[in-house]
Amino acid sequence: SVQLVWFRNDLRLDDNPALHHACNRKDDQVIALYLLSEQQWDNHGVGNNQRSLIIKALLQLKKSLKQLNIPLIVKSIGQFDNSANALSEVCKSQGVDEIHFNIEYPINERRRDKLVVEHLSQVKCHRYVGDSVTAPWQITTQSNSAFKVFTPFSKACYTYLDSNPVHCYSIPDKRDAQNFNVINTGSDPIPDIKTSLNIPNIDENFLANQLDGFLESKLEDYKDDRDYPYVPGTSKLSAALAVGALSVRRCFEVASNSDKEYSKPWLNELLWRDFYRSVMWHFPHVCQGKAFNSVDKYINWNKDDAQLKRWQQGNTGIPIVDAAMRQLNETGWMHNRLRMVVASFLTKNLWIDWREGEAYFTQMLFDYDFASNNGGWQWSASVGTDAAPYFRVFNPASQQQKFDPKAEFIRKWVTELQGFETSDIHKFEKKALQNYEKPMVDLKFTRKLAIDSFKSAKSAA
Ligand code: FAD
């Protein structure tokens, strides 16, 4: 019979449950499909950085599938709405008997998949969990409801995983040459999408080495190093995980086999990724521009395009914020500590809507991931699940003293500060630094204003 693997945000061979199961029977014909939905990217505000990464992953996938003698058909369909028809045509023309795909959790993807399954009632559809360590419906409270706080969620995950450890799938065996030749694929061309930034290397072999290298040489110090943006102490695997060139289950499995004491802080981060997927699954309103917490409706965010632009461009006059935003603009990645700092600055000190920050990150990040981005922004704005308490506003001045004490990171990205003493850079609020902007707002004053405004919103809610 003919098996179709529908690839989506799982552009890899390793530990790909859908691919693995489609290849179960040696004599079956196996073909692969990717539906390119550029208009959907427009609707979701996805920028050229991540688009170019997906294209790179797709070209790579096509090549590596060819080595397995599996043809990849690419169809340009514009929007998700056209998925069911496109799949139906492919199924008809190729005589497909069964379809295999890995589940995606955001609301539009779920709607699309529901329609596809309904539309293709003649074809058997198999769904698998490939984009999270645990499935959102597996980890619930004792009363069967969703967790809203990370720590008990992670405890429940570890308990579940003790009795259901992750078992990854290896790359399927090469199929007979005729598997590749039998089909007239009728594929659309894969567009060339450009970015001026360096696209991360997401070759599967490279990623496997990157993961091993990180676990061997950095995991032990991860707990201490992970907060210092000048230290390359984190894995930098996020872009590969976001497009599914690397399996999060593989990361979890391999890291779990390392020393427990060292691996726990990193495993926890992988579970934060699961946590935000679970939030999105159980509370799908977060996918519709709404905050988890209804207090958000009572907040009157400032609408100030000029201030927003200064934040986006890294010209706020706050050294750590500017360094972080320039790292984002010049590399398409930002250190986690700094994502929290710049998000707090935008939402608390500038009192600008978190959705503006979320949208800018979506446009710029290679590793853009709806759940983690939305979760991170709602956390920072104190409107999400398990959010930062509203009265705890990050102070960028003390953040930079604590996490970039020698101002090394700041000097790297804010080149106009290179000639200044570290102590002067840290005194940016009091001391004028030549050729560098003055802070665009008073940090203490705006902090107090934010806390008061949030308090009023809370009492109105
Ligand atoms: P590591 O420290 O090596 O962590 C390993 C992996 O765990 C990461 O690659 C990521 O997949 C996951 N992870 C780590 N921290 C988190 C977290 N706090 N929440 C969810 N998953 C996590 N991460 C994204 O992948 N895409 C986003 O669009 C995104 N937007 C964010 C926006 C804000 C406002 C904040 C505060 C955080 C955001 N994060 C996002 C989470 C985090 O900043 C990045 O995952 C991390 O910086 C990636 O670097 P790394 O791969 O070196 O991480």
Boltz pocket constraint, residues with backbone or C-beta under 6 A from the ligand:
constraints:
  - pocket:
      binder: B
      contacts: [[A, 226], [A, 234], [A, 235], [A, 236], [A, 237], [A, 238], [A, 239], [A, 241], [A, 242], [A, 266], [A, 269], [A, 270], [A, 272], [A, 273], [A, 276], [A, 334], [A, 335], [A, 336], [A, 337], [A, 339], [A, 340], [A, 343], [A, 361], [A, 365], [A, 367], [A, 368], [A, 369], [A, 370], [A, 372], [A, 373], [A, 374], [A, 376], [A, 377], [A, 380]]
      max_distance: 6.0
